[in-house]
Amino acid sequence: MAQHRPEDNTTLDQVIKMADRLTPEEQEQLVEQIKLKWLRRAMDEADESLAQGRSVSLEELDKHIDSAKRKIIEERQK
């Protein structure tokens, strides 16, 4: 994944302002896309664990999803 220079990064405030300009339907689509991104990250982490010979319970998968959510939020706040 390409790394952006700090001055090229969009801030969380900018993203929120852009989201506020969306129609309610578009906002709902945005939320669903974010949820899918979280799920994909969690699934990638689970796949990696399985590839390393570790089994993953549903509880662990839920933790991965929560962790992925936090990581995305933290990355966007930088």
mmCIF file of the N, C-alpha and C atoms, coordinates in Angstrom:
data_MODEL
# 
_entry.id   MODEL 
# 
loop_
_atom_site.group_PDB 
_atom_site.id 
_atom_site.type_symbol 
_atom_site.label_atom_id 
_atom_site.label_alt_id 
_atom_site.label_comp_id 
_atom_site.label_asym_id 
_atom_site.label_entity_id 
_atom_site.label_seq_id 
_atom_site.pdbx_PDB_ins_code 
_atom_site.Cartn_x 
_atom_site.Cartn_y 
_atom_site.Cartn_z 
_atom_site.occupancy 
_atom_site.B_iso_or_equiv 
_atom_site.pdbx_formal_charge 
_atom_site.auth_seq_id 
_atom_site.auth_comp_id 
_atom_site.auth_asym_id 
_atom_site.auth_atom_id 
_atom_site.pdbx_PDB_model_num 
ATOM 1   N N  . MET A 1 1  ? 0.847   -1.173  0.000  1.00 0.00 ? 1  MET A N  1 
ATOM 2   C CA . MET A 1 1  ? 0.000   0.000   0.000  1.00 0.00 ? 1  MET A CA 1 
ATOM 3   C C  . MET A 1 1  ? 0.895   1.239   0.000  1.00 0.00 ? 1  MET A C  1 
ATOM 4   N N  . ALA A 1 2  ? 0.545   2.196   -0.815 1.00 0.00 ? 2  ALA A N  1 
ATOM 5   C CA . ALA A 1 2  ? 1.338   3.423   -0.925 1.00 0.00 ? 2  ALA A CA 1 
ATOM 6   C C  . ALA A 1 2  ? 1.171   4.282   0.314  1.00 0.00 ? 2  ALA A C  1 
ATOM 7   N N  . GLN A 1 3  ? 2.272   4.833   0.752  1.00 0.00 ? 3  GLN A N  1 
ATOM 8   C CA . GLN A 1 3  ? 2.239   5.736   1.894  1.00 0.00 ? 3  GLN A CA 1 
ATOM 9   C C  . GLN A 1 3  ? 2.146   7.164   1.386  1.00 0.00 ? 3  GLN A C  1 
ATOM 10  N N  . HIS A 1 4  ? 1.282   7.942   1.995  1.00 0.00 ? 4  HIS A N  1 
ATOM 11  C CA . HIS A 1 4  ? 1.140   9.339   1.608  1.00 0.00 ? 4  HIS A CA 1 
ATOM 12  C C  . HIS A 1 4  ? 2.031   10.201  2.481  1.00 0.00 ? 4  HIS A C  1 
ATOM 13  N N  . ARG A 1 5  ? 2.507   11.284  1.899  1.00 0.00 ? 5  ARG A N  1 
ATOM 14  C CA . ARG A 1 5  ? 3.246   12.248  2.713  1.00 0.00 ? 5  ARG A CA 1 
ATOM 15  C C  . ARG A 1 5  ? 2.247   12.882  3.671  1.00 0.00 ? 5  ARG A C  1 
ATOM 16  N N  . PRO A 1 6  ? 2.700   13.281  4.875  1.00 0.00 ? 6  PRO A N  1 
ATOM 17  C CA . PRO A 1 6  ? 1.769   13.853  5.857  1.00 0.00 ? 6  PRO A CA 1 
ATOM 18  C C  . PRO A 1 6  ? 0.908   14.983  5.308  1.00 0.00 ? 6  PRO A C  1 
ATOM 19  N N  . GLU A 1 7  ? 1.474   15.844  4.464  1.00 0.00 ? 7  GLU A N  1 
ATOM 20  C CA . GLU A 1 7  ? 0.683   16.971  3.959  1.00 0.00 ? 7  GLU A CA 1 
ATOM 21  C C  . GLU A 1 7  ? -0.378  16.512  2.960  1.00 0.00 ? 7  GLU A C  1 
ATOM 22  N N  . ASP A 1 8  ? -0.255  15.277  2.452  1.00 0.00 ? 8  ASP A N  1 
ATOM 23  C CA . ASP A 1 8  ? -1.242  14.745  1.514  1.00 0.00 ? 8  ASP A CA 1 
ATOM 24  C C  . ASP A 1 8  ? -2.389  14.028  2.224  1.00 0.00 ? 8  ASP A C  1 
ATOM 25  N N  . ASN A 1 9  ? -2.244  13.753  3.490  1.00 0.00 ? 9  ASN A N  1 
ATOM 26  C CA . ASN A 1 9  ? -3.262  13.008  4.221  1.00 0.00 ? 9  ASN A CA 1 
ATOM 27  C C  . ASN A 1 9  ? -4.497  13.848  4.467  1.00 0.00 ? 9  ASN A C  1 
ATOM 28  N N  . THR A 1 10 ? -5.628  13.224  4.293  1.00 0.00 ? 10 THR A N  1 
ATOM 29  C CA . THR A 1 10 ? -6.894  13.861  4.603  1.00 0.00 ? 10 THR A CA 1 
ATOM 30  C C  . THR A 1 10 ? -7.148  13.666  6.087  1.00 0.00 ? 10 THR A C  1 
ATOM 31  N N  . THR A 1 11 ? -7.536  14.726  6.773  1.00 0.00 ? 11 THR A N  1 
ATOM 32  C CA . THR A 1 11 ? -7.779  14.622  8.209  1.00 0.00 ? 11 THR A CA 1 
ATOM 33  C C  . THR A 1 11 ? -9.166  14.046  8.467  1.00 0.00 ? 11 THR A C  1 
ATOM 34  N N  . LEU A 1 12 ? -9.352  13.552  9.661  1.00 0.00 ? 12 LEU A N  1 
ATOM 35  C CA . LEU A 1 12 ? -10.652 13.024  10.053 1.00 0.00 ? 12 LEU A CA 1 
ATOM 36  C C  . LEU A 1 12 ? -11.715 14.109  9.952  1.00 0.00 ? 12 LEU A C  1 
ATOM 37  N N  . ASP A 1 13 ? -11.381 15.326  10.361 1.00 0.00 ? 13 ASP A N  1 
ATOM 38  C CA . ASP A 1 13 ? -12.345 16.430  10.261 1.00 0.00 ? 13 ASP A CA 1 
ATOM 39  C C  . ASP A 1 13 ? -12.760 16.672  8.818  1.00 0.00 ? 13 ASP A C  1 
ATOM 40  N N  . GLN A 1 14 ? -11.803 16.594  7.895  1.00 0.00 ? 14 GLN A N  1 
ATOM 41  C CA . GLN A 1 14 ? -12.129 16.788  6.479  1.00 0.00 ? 14 GLN A CA 1 
ATOM 42  C C  . GLN A 1 14 ? -13.056 15.681  5.975  1.00 0.00 ? 14 GLN A C  1 
ATOM 43  N N  . VAL A 1 15 ? -12.780 14.456  6.397  1.00 0.00 ? 15 VAL A N  1 
ATOM 44  C CA . VAL A 1 15 ? -13.621 13.331  5.986  1.00 0.00 ? 15 VAL A CA 1 
ATOM 45  C C  . VAL A 1 15 ? -15.036 13.511  6.527  1.00 0.00 ? 15 VAL A C  1 
ATOM 46  N N  . ILE A 1 16 ? -15.152 13.928  7.776  1.00 0.00 ? 16 ILE A N  1 
ATOM 47  C CA . ILE A 1 16 ? -16.471 14.136  8.376  1.00 0.00 ? 16 ILE A CA 1 
ATOM 48  C C  . ILE A 1 16 ? -17.222 15.235  7.639  1.00 0.00 ? 16 ILE A C  1 
ATOM 49  N N  . LYS A 1 17 ? -16.532 16.316  7.301  1.00 0.00 ? 17 LYS A N  1 
ATOM 50  C CA . LYS A 1 17 ? -17.182 17.399  6.548  1.00 0.00 ? 17 LYS A CA 1 
ATOM 51  C C  . LYS A 1 17 ? -17.665 16.906  5.191  1.00 0.00 ? 17 LYS A C  1 
ATOM 52  N N  . MET A 1 18 ? -16.846 16.088  4.530  1.00 0.00 ? 18 MET A N  1 
ATOM 53  C CA . MET A 1 18 ? -17.265 15.532  3.238  1.00 0.00 ? 18 MET A CA 1 
ATOM 54  C C  . MET A 1 18 ? -18.465 14.605  3.418  1.00 0.00 ? 18 MET A C  1 
ATOM 55  N N  . ALA A 1 19 ? -18.436 13.800  4.473  1.00 0.00 ? 19 ALA A N  1 
ATOM 56  C CA . ALA A 1 19 ? -19.546 12.878  4.726  1.00 0.00 ? 19 ALA A CA 1 
ATOM 57  C C  . ALA A 1 19 ? -20.833 13.642  5.014  1.00 0.00 ? 19 ALA A C  1 
ATOM 58  N N  . ASP A 1 20 ? -20.713 14.789  5.678  1.00 0.00 ? 20 ASP A N  1 
ATOM 59  C CA . ASP A 1 20 ? -21.898 15.600  5.971  1.00 0.00 ? 20 ASP A CA 1 
ATOM 60  C C  . ASP A 1 20 ? -22.567 16.118  4.702  1.00 0.00 ? 20 ASP A C  1 
ATOM 61  N N  . ARG A 1 21 ? -21.796 16.235  3.623  1.00 0.00 ? 21 ARG A N  1 
ATOM 62  C CA . ARG A 1 21 ? -22.352 16.725  2.355  1.00 0.00 ? 21 ARG A CA 1 
ATOM 63  C C  . ARG A 1 21 ? -23.049 15.629  1.556  1.00 0.00 ? 21 ARG A C  1 
ATOM 64  N N  . LEU A 1 22 ? -22.903 14.391  1.982  1.00 0.00 ? 22 LEU A N  1 
ATOM 65  C CA . LEU A 1 22 ? -23.538 13.279  1.280  1.00 0.00 ? 22 LEU A CA 1 
ATOM 66  C C  . LEU A 1 22 ? -25.028 13.227  1.595  1.00 0.00 ? 22 LEU A C  1 
ATOM 67  N N  . THR A 1 23 ? -25.770 12.629  0.692  1.00 0.00 ? 23 THR A N  1 
ATOM 68  C CA . THR A 1 23 ? -27.192 12.400  0.962  1.00 0.00 ? 23 THR A CA 1 
ATOM 69  C C  . THR A 1 23 ? -27.292 11.321  2.038  1.00 0.00 ? 23 THR A C  1 
ATOM 70  N N  . PRO A 1 24 ? -28.434 11.214  2.710  1.00 0.00 ? 24 PRO A N  1 
ATOM 71  C CA . PRO A 1 24 ? -28.585 10.149  3.710  1.00 0.00 ? 24 PRO A CA 1 
ATOM 72  C C  . PRO A 1 24 ? -28.305 8.756   3.126  1.00 0.00 ? 24 PRO A C  1 
ATOM 73  N N  . GLU A 1 25 ? -28.717 8.533   1.900  1.00 0.00 ? 25 GLU A N  1 
ATOM 74  C CA . GLU A 1 25 ? -28.467 7.237   1.267  1.00 0.00 ? 25 GLU A CA 1 
ATOM 75  C C  . GLU A 1 25 ? -26.973 7.018   1.046  1.00 0.00 ? 25 GLU A C  1 
ATOM 76  N N  . GLU A 1 26 ? -26.283 8.065   0.615  1.00 0.00 ? 26 GLU A N  1 
ATOM 77  C CA . GLU A 1 26 ? -24.837 7.960   0.408  1.00 0.00 ? 26 GLU A CA 1 
ATOM 78  C C  . GLU A 1 26 ? -24.108 7.763   1.734  1.00 0.00 ? 26 GLU A C  1 
ATOM 79  N N  . GLN A 1 27 ? -24.581 8.420   2.790  1.00 0.00 ? 27 GLN A N  1 
ATOM 80  C CA . GLN A 1 27 ? -23.980 8.236   4.110  1.00 0.00 ? 27 GLN A CA 1 
ATOM 81  C C  . GLN A 1 27 ? -24.141 6.791   4.561  1.00 0.00 ? 27 GLN A C  1 
ATOM 82  N N  . GLU A 1 28 ? -25.304 6.220   4.298  1.00 0.00 ? 28 GLU A N  1 
ATOM 83  C CA . GLU A 1 28 ? -25.539 4.825   4.663  1.00 0.00 ? 28 GLU A CA 1 
ATOM 84  C C  . GLU A 1 28 ? -24.598 3.909   3.879  1.00 0.00 ? 28 GLU A C  1 
ATOM 85  N N  . GLN A 1 29 ? -24.409 4.203   2.598  1.00 0.00 ? 29 GLN A N  1 
ATOM 86  C CA . GLN A 1 29 ? -23.478 3.421   1.781  1.00 0.00 ? 29 GLN A CA 1 
ATOM 87  C C  . GLN A 1 29 ? -22.054 3.545   2.312  1.00 0.00 ? 29 GLN A C  1 
ATOM 88  N N  . LEU A 1 30 ? -21.680 4.742   2.733  1.00 0.00 ? 30 LEU A N  1 
ATOM 89  C CA . LEU A 1 30 ? -20.351 4.967   3.291  1.00 0.00 ? 30 LEU A CA 1 
ATOM 90  C C  . LEU A 1 30 ? -20.143 4.121   4.548  1.00 0.00 ? 30 LEU A C  1 
ATOM 91  N N  . VAL A 1 31 ? -21.127 4.129   5.425  1.00 0.00 ? 31 VAL A N  1 
ATOM 92  C CA . VAL A 1 31 ? -21.038 3.336   6.652  1.00 0.00 ? 31 VAL A CA 1 
ATOM 93  C C  . VAL A 1 31 ? -20.876 1.857   6.309  1.00 0.00 ? 31 VAL A C  1 
ATOM 94  N N  . GLU A 1 32 ? -21.647 1.382   5.351  1.00 0.00 ? 32 GLU A N  1 
ATOM 95  C CA . GLU A 1 32 ? -21.556 -0.023  4.959  1.00 0.00 ? 32 GLU A CA 1 
ATOM 96  C C  . GLU A 1 32 ? -20.188 -0.343  4.367  1.00 0.00 ? 32 GLU A C  1 
ATOM 97  N N  . GLN A 1 33 ? -19.625 0.570   3.594  1.00 0.00 ? 33 GLN A N  1 
ATOM 98  C CA . GLN A 1 33 ? -18.295 0.359   3.023  1.00 0.00 ? 33 GLN A CA 1 
ATOM 99  C C  . GLN A 1 33 ? -17.228 0.303   4.117  1.00 0.00 ? 33 GLN A C  1 
ATOM 100 N N  . ILE A 1 34 ? -17.371 1.143   5.123  1.00 0.00 ? 34 ILE A N  1 
ATOM 101 C CA . ILE A 1 34 ? -16.422 1.134   6.245  1.00 0.00 ? 34 ILE A CA 1 
ATOM 102 C C  . ILE A 1 34 ? -16.535 -0.181  7.001  1.00 0.00 ? 34 ILE A C  1 
ATOM 103 N N  . LYS A 1 35 ? -17.754 -0.628  7.240  1.00 0.00 ? 35 LYS A N  1 
ATOM 104 C CA . LYS A 1 35 ? -17.948 -1.911  7.928  1.00 0.00 ? 35 LYS A CA 1 
ATOM 105 C C  . LYS A 1 35 ? -17.317 -3.049  7.136  1.00 0.00 ? 35 LYS A C  1 
ATOM 106 N N  . LEU A 1 36 ? -17.487 -3.023  5.811  1.00 0.00 ? 36 LEU A N  1 
ATOM 107 C CA . LEU A 1 36 ? -16.872 -4.056  4.975  1.00 0.00 ? 36 LEU A CA 1 
ATOM 108 C C  . LEU A 1 36 ? -15.353 -4.014  5.068  1.00 0.00 ? 36 LEU A C  1 
ATOM 109 N N  . LYS A 1 37 ? -14.806 -2.813  5.123  1.00 0.00 ? 37 LYS A N  1 
ATOM 110 C CA . LYS A 1 37 ? -13.345 -2.674  5.246  1.00 0.00 ? 37 LYS A CA 1 
ATOM 111 C C  . LYS A 1 37 ? -12.869 -3.288  6.565  1.00 0.00 ? 37 LYS A C  1 
ATOM 112 N N  . TRP A 1 38 ? -13.597 -3.011  7.654  1.00 0.00 ? 38 TRP A N  1 
ATOM 113 C CA . TRP A 1 38 ? -13.246 -3.590  8.956  1.00 0.00 ? 38 TRP A CA 1 
ATOM 114 C C  . TRP A 1 38 ? -13.313 -5.113  8.900  1.00 0.00 ? 38 TRP A C  1 
ATOM 115 N N  . LEU A 1 39 ? -14.371 -5.615  8.289  1.00 0.00 ? 39 LEU A N  1 
ATOM 116 C CA . LEU A 1 39 ? -14.546 -7.061  8.201  1.00 0.00 ? 39 LEU A CA 1 
ATOM 117 C C  . LEU A 1 39 ? -13.433 -7.694  7.369  1.00 0.00 ? 39 LEU A C  1 
ATOM 118 N N  . ARG A 1 40 ? -13.087 -7.077  6.251  1.00 0.00 ? 40 ARG A N  1 
ATOM 119 C CA . ARG A 1 40 ? -12.010 -7.616  5.408  1.00 0.00 ? 40 ARG A CA 1 
ATOM 120 C C  . ARG A 1 40 ? -10.688 -7.652  6.162  1.00 0.00 ? 40 ARG A C  1 
ATOM 121 N N  . ARG A 1 41 ? -10.402 -6.596  6.898  1.00 0.00 ? 41 ARG A N  1 
ATOM 122 C CA . ARG A 1 41 ? -9.150  -6.581  7.677  1.00 0.00 ? 41 ARG A CA 1 
ATOM 123 C C  . ARG A 1 41 ? -9.150  -7.692  8.712  1.00 0.00 ? 41 ARG A C  1 
ATOM 124 N N  . ALA A 1 42 ? -10.276 -7.850  9.401  1.00 0.00 ? 42 ALA A N  1 
ATOM 125 C CA . ALA A 1 42 ? -10.366 -8.896  10.420 1.00 0.00 ? 42 ALA A CA 1 
ATOM 126 C C  . ALA A 1 42 ? -10.220 -10.274 9.782  1.00 0.00 ? 42 ALA A C  1 
ATOM 127 N N  . MET A 1 43 ? -10.833 -10.458 8.634  1.00 0.00 ? 43 MET A N  1 
ATOM 128 C CA . MET A 1 43 ? -10.734 -11.744 7.947  1.00 0.00 ? 43 MET A CA 1 
ATOM 129 C C  . MET A 1 43 ? -9.307  -11.998 7.473  1.00 0.00 ? 43 MET A C  1 
ATOM 130 N N  . ASP A 1 44 ? -8.632  -10.961 7.004  1.00 0.00 ? 44 ASP A N  1 
ATOM 131 C CA . ASP A 1 44 ? -7.231  -11.111 6.596  1.00 0.00 ? 44 ASP A CA 1 
ATOM 132 C C  . ASP A 1 44 ? -6.369  -11.526 7.780  1.00 0.00 ? 44 ASP A C  1 
ATOM 133 N N  . GLU A 1 45 ? -6.621  -10.917 8.938  1.00 0.00 ? 45 GLU A N  1 
ATOM 134 C CA . GLU A 1 45 ? -5.865  -11.275 10.140 1.00 0.00 ? 45 GLU A CA 1 
ATOM 135 C C  . GLU A 1 45 ? -6.165  -12.712 10.542 1.00 0.00 ? 45 GLU A C  1 
ATOM 136 N N  . ALA A 1 46 ? -7.436  -13.115 10.432 1.00 0.00 ? 46 ALA A N  1 
ATOM 137 C CA . ALA A 1 46 ? -7.808  -14.487 10.771 1.00 0.00 ? 46 ALA A CA 1 
ATOM 138 C C  . ALA A 1 46 ? -7.160  -15.467 9.792  1.00 0.00 ? 46 ALA A C  1 
ATOM 139 N N  . ASP A 1 47 ? -7.170  -15.132 8.502  1.00 0.00 ? 47 ASP A N  1 
ATOM 140 C CA . ASP A 1 47 ? -6.521  -15.985 7.499  1.00 0.00 ? 47 ASP A CA 1 
ATOM 141 C C  . ASP A 1 47 ? -5.038  -16.136 7.790  1.00 0.00 ? 47 ASP A C  1 
ATOM 142 N N  . GLU A 1 48 ? -4.411  -15.042 8.185  1.00 0.00 ? 48 GLU A N  1 
ATOM 143 C CA . GLU A 1 48 ? -2.987  -15.086 8.517  1.00 0.00 ? 48 GLU A CA 1 
ATOM 144 C C  . GLU A 1 48 ? -2.746  -16.011 9.709  1.00 0.00 ? 48 GLU A C  1 
ATOM 145 N N  . SER A 1 49 ? -3.609  -15.927 10.708 1.00 0.00 ? 49 SER A N  1 
ATOM 146 C CA . SER A 1 49 ? -3.485  -16.801 11.875 1.00 0.00 ? 49 SER A CA 1 
ATOM 147 C C  . SER A 1 49 ? -3.633  -18.264 11.476 1.00 0.00 ? 49 SER A C  1 
ATOM 148 N N  . LEU A 1 50 ? -4.625  -18.542 10.631 1.00 0.00 ? 50 LEU A N  1 
ATOM 149 C CA . LEU A 1 50 ? -4.834  -19.917 10.178 1.00 0.00 ? 50 LEU A CA 1 
ATOM 150 C C  . LEU A 1 50 ? -3.639  -20.415 9.366  1.00 0.00 ? 50 LEU A C  1 
ATOM 151 N N  . ALA A 1 51 ? -3.070  -19.546 8.542  1.00 0.00 ? 51 ALA A N  1 
ATOM 152 C CA . ALA A 1 51 ? -1.910  -19.922 7.734  1.00 0.00 ? 51 ALA A CA 1 
ATOM 153 C C  . ALA A 1 51 ? -0.713  -20.264 8.615  1.00 0.00 ? 51 ALA A C  1 
ATOM 154 N N  . GLN A 1 52 ? -0.671  -19.671 9.802  1.00 0.00 ? 52 GLN A N  1 
ATOM 155 C CA . GLN A 1 52 ? 0.415   -19.936 10.741 1.00 0.00 ? 52 GLN A CA 1 
ATOM 156 C C  . GLN A 1 52 ? 0.087   -21.118 11.644 1.00 0.00 ? 52 GLN A C  1 
ATOM 157 N N  . GLY A 1 53 ? -1.038  -21.803 11.352 1.00 0.00 ? 53 GLY A N  1 
ATOM 158 C CA . GLY A 1 53 ? -1.399  -22.994 12.106 1.00 0.00 ? 53 GLY A CA 1 
ATOM 159 C C  . GLY A 1 53 ? -2.196  -22.734 13.366 1.00 0.00 ? 53 GLY A C  1 
ATOM 160 N N  . ARG A 1 54 ? -2.630  -21.515 13.566 1.00 0.00 ? 54 ARG A N  1 
ATOM 161 C CA . ARG A 1 54 ? -3.436  -21.200 14.749 1.00 0.00 ? 54 ARG A CA 1 
ATOM 162 C C  . ARG A 1 54 ? -4.904  -21.192 14.342 1.00 0.00 ? 54 ARG A C  1 
ATOM 163 N N  . SER A 1 55 ? -5.745  -21.796 15.167 1.00 0.00 ? 55 SER A N  1 
ATOM 164 C CA . SER A 1 55 ? -7.181  -21.750 14.882 1.00 0.00 ? 55 SER A CA 1 
ATOM 165 C C  . SER A 1 55 ? -7.757  -20.461 15.457 1.00 0.00 ? 55 SER A C  1 
ATOM 166 N N  . VAL A 1 56 ? -8.871  -20.035 14.887 1.00 0.00 ? 56 VAL A N  1 
ATOM 167 C CA . VAL A 1 56 ? -9.485  -18.777 15.294 1.00 0.00 ? 56 VAL A CA 1 
ATOM 168 C C  . VAL A 1 56 ? -10.936 -19.047 15.673 1.00 0.00 ? 56 VAL A C  1 
ATOM 169 N N  . SER A 1 57 ? -11.289 -18.707 16.910 1.00 0.00 ? 57 SER A N  1 
ATOM 170 C CA . SER A 1 57 ? -12.674 -18.866 17.356 1.00 0.00 ? 57 SER A CA 1 
ATOM 171 C C  . SER A 1 57 ? -13.486 -17.650 16.927 1.00 0.00 ? 57 SER A C  1 
ATOM 172 N N  . LEU A 1 58 ? -14.804 -17.759 17.013 1.00 0.00 ? 58 LEU A N  1 
ATOM 173 C CA . LEU A 1 58 ? -15.656 -16.618 16.688 1.00 0.00 ? 58 LEU A CA 1 
ATOM 174 C C  . LEU A 1 58 ? -15.368 -15.447 17.615 1.00 0.00 ? 58 LEU A C  1 
ATOM 175 N N  . GLU A 1 59 ? -15.076 -15.750 18.873 1.00 0.00 ? 59 GLU A N  1 
ATOM 176 C CA . GLU A 1 59 ? -14.749 -14.689 19.830 1.00 0.00 ? 59 GLU A CA 1 
ATOM 177 C C  . GLU A 1 59 ? -13.474 -13.964 19.401 1.00 0.00 ? 59 GLU A C  1 
ATOM 178 N N  . GLU A 1 60 ? -12.484 -14.730 18.957 1.00 0.00 ? 60 GLU A N  1 
ATOM 179 C CA . GLU A 1 60 ? -11.243 -14.113 18.488 1.00 0.00 ? 60 GLU A CA 1 
ATOM 180 C C  . GLU A 1 60 ? -11.488 -13.281 17.236 1.00 0.00 ? 60 GLU A C  1 
ATOM 181 N N  . LEU A 1 61 ? -12.353 -13.775 16.342 1.00 0.00 ? 61 LEU A N  1 
ATOM 182 C CA . LEU A 1 61 ? -12.671 -13.027 15.133 1.00 0.00 ? 61 LEU A CA 1 
ATOM 183 C C  . LEU A 1 61 ? -13.336 -11.706 15.495 1.00 0.00 ? 61 LEU A C  1 
ATOM 184 N N  . ASP A 1 62 ? -14.242 -11.724 16.479 1.00 0.00 ? 62 ASP A N  1 
ATOM 185 C CA . ASP A 1 62 ? -14.867 -10.482 16.952 1.00 0.00 ? 62 ASP A CA 1 
ATOM 186 C C  . ASP A 1 62 ? -13.812 -9.517  17.478 1.00 0.00 ? 62 ASP A C  1 
ATOM 187 N N  . LYS A 1 63 ? -12.839 -10.044 18.212 1.00 0.00 ? 63 LYS A N  1 
ATOM 188 C CA . LYS A 1 63 ? -11.760 -9.196  18.725 1.00 0.00 ? 63 LYS A CA 1 
ATOM 189 C C  . LYS A 1 63 ? -10.949 -8.607  17.577 1.00 0.00 ? 63 LYS A C  1 
ATOM 190 N N  . HIS A 1 64 ? -10.707 -9.415  16.548 1.00 0.00 ? 64 HIS A N  1 
ATOM 191 C CA . HIS A 1 64 ? -9.977  -8.917  15.373 1.00 0.00 ? 64 HIS A CA 1 
ATOM 192 C C  . HIS A 1 64 ? -10.746 -7.783  14.707 1.00 0.00 ? 64 HIS A C  1 
ATOM 193 N N  . ILE A 1 65 ? -12.061 -7.941  14.597 1.00 0.00 ? 65 ILE A N  1 
ATOM 194 C CA . ILE A 1 65 ? -12.887 -6.899  13.984 1.00 0.00 ? 65 ILE A CA 1 
ATOM 195 C C  . ILE A 1 65 ? -12.792 -5.619  14.797 1.00 0.00 ? 65 ILE A C  1 
ATOM 196 N N  . ASP A 1 66 ? -12.939 -5.728  16.120 1.00 0.00 ? 66 ASP A N  1 
ATOM 197 C CA . ASP A 1 66 ? -12.837 -4.547  16.981 1.00 0.00 ? 66 ASP A CA 1 
ATOM 198 C C  . ASP A 1 66 ? -11.458 -3.906  16.871 1.00 0.00 ? 66 ASP A C  1 
ATOM 199 N N  . SER A 1 67 ? -10.434 -4.736  16.828 1.00 0.00 ? 67 SER A N  1 
ATOM 200 C CA . SER A 1 67 ? -9.071  -4.223  16.701 1.00 0.00 ? 67 SER A CA 1 
ATOM 201 C C  . SER A 1 67 ? -8.881  -3.509  15.365 1.00 0.00 ? 67 SER A C  1 
ATOM 202 N N  . ALA A 1 68 ? -9.418  -4.087  14.305 1.00 0.00 ? 68 ALA A N  1 
ATOM 203 C CA . ALA A 1 68 ? -9.302  -3.463  12.986 1.00 0.00 ? 68 ALA A CA 1 
ATOM 204 C C  . ALA A 1 68 ? -10.018 -2.121  12.966 1.00 0.00 ? 68 ALA A C  1 
ATOM 205 N N  . LYS A 1 69 ? -11.171 -2.036  13.608 1.00 0.00 ? 69 LYS A N  1 
ATOM 206 C CA . LYS A 1 69 ? -11.906 -0.766  13.694 1.00 0.00 ? 69 LYS A CA 1 
ATOM 207 C C  . LYS A 1 69 ? -11.050 0.294   14.375 1.00 0.00 ? 69 LYS A C  1 
ATOM 208 N N  . ARG A 1 70 ? -10.467 -0.089  15.521 1.00 0.00 ? 70 ARG A N  1 
ATOM 209 C CA . ARG A 1 70 ? -9.640  0.864   16.262 1.00 0.00 ? 70 ARG A CA 1 
ATOM 210 C C  . ARG A 1 70 ? -8.440  1.312   15.438 1.00 0.00 ? 70 ARG A C  1 
ATOM 211 N N  . LYS A 1 71 ? -7.809  0.381   14.731 1.00 0.00 ? 71 LYS A N  1 
ATOM 212 C CA . LYS A 1 71 ? -6.647  0.724   13.913 1.00 0.00 ? 71 LYS A CA 1 
ATOM 213 C C  . LYS A 1 71 ? -7.020  1.717   12.820 1.00 0.00 ? 71 LYS A C  1 
ATOM 214 N N  . ILE A 1 72 ? -8.150  1.487   12.169 1.00 0.00 ? 72 ILE A N  1 
ATOM 215 C CA . ILE A 1 72 ? -8.587  2.402   11.108 1.00 0.00 ? 72 ILE A CA 1 
ATOM 216 C C  . ILE A 1 72 ? -8.827  3.786   11.680 1.00 0.00 ? 72 ILE A C  1 
ATOM 217 N N  . ILE A 1 73 ? -9.517  3.846   12.812 1.00 0.00 ? 73 ILE A N  1 
ATOM 218 C CA . ILE A 1 73 ? -9.814  5.139   13.442 1.00 0.00 ? 73 ILE A CA 1 
ATOM 219 C C  . ILE A 1 73 ? -8.521  5.837   13.842 1.00 0.00 ? 73 ILE A C  1 
ATOM 220 N N  . GLU A 1 74 ? -7.592  5.095   14.449 1.00 0.00 ? 74 GLU A N  1 
ATOM 221 C CA . GLU A 1 74 ? -6.320  5.686   14.861 1.00 0.00 ? 74 GLU A CA 1 
ATOM 222 C C  . GLU A 1 74 ? -5.522  6.183   13.659 1.00 0.00 ? 74 GLU A C  1 
ATOM 223 N N  . GLU A 1 75 ? -5.508  5.405   12.577 1.00 0.00 ? 75 GLU A N  1 
ATOM 224 C CA . GLU A 1 75 ? -4.774  5.817   11.382 1.00 0.00 ? 75 GLU A CA 1 
ATOM 225 C C  . GLU A 1 75 ? -5.348  7.104   10.812 1.00 0.00 ? 75 GLU A C  1 
ATOM 226 N N  . ARG A 1 76 ? -6.654  7.233   10.810 1.00 0.00 ? 76 ARG A N  1 
ATOM 227 C CA . ARG A 1 76 ? -7.299  8.411   10.244 1.00 0.00 ? 76 ARG A CA 1 
ATOM 228 C C  . ARG A 1 76 ? -7.086  9.639   11.125 1.00 0.00 ? 76 ARG A C  1 
ATOM 229 N N  . GLN A 1 77 ? -6.830  9.445   12.419 1.00 0.00 ? 77 GLN A N  1 
ATOM 230 C CA . GLN A 1 77 ? -6.656  10.577  13.325 1.00 0.00 ? 77 GLN A CA 1 
ATOM 231 C C  . GLN A 1 77 ? -5.229  11.107  13.323 1.00 0.00 ? 77 GLN A C  1 
ATOM 232 N N  . LYS A 1 78 ? -4.313  10.400  12.672 1.00 0.00 ? 78 LYS A N  1 
ATOM 233 C CA . LYS A 1 78 ? -2.908  10.842  12.637 1.00 0.00 ? 78 LYS A CA 1 
ATOM 234 C C  . LYS A 1 78 ? -2.743  12.013  11.715 1.00 0.00 ? 78 LYS A C  1 
# 
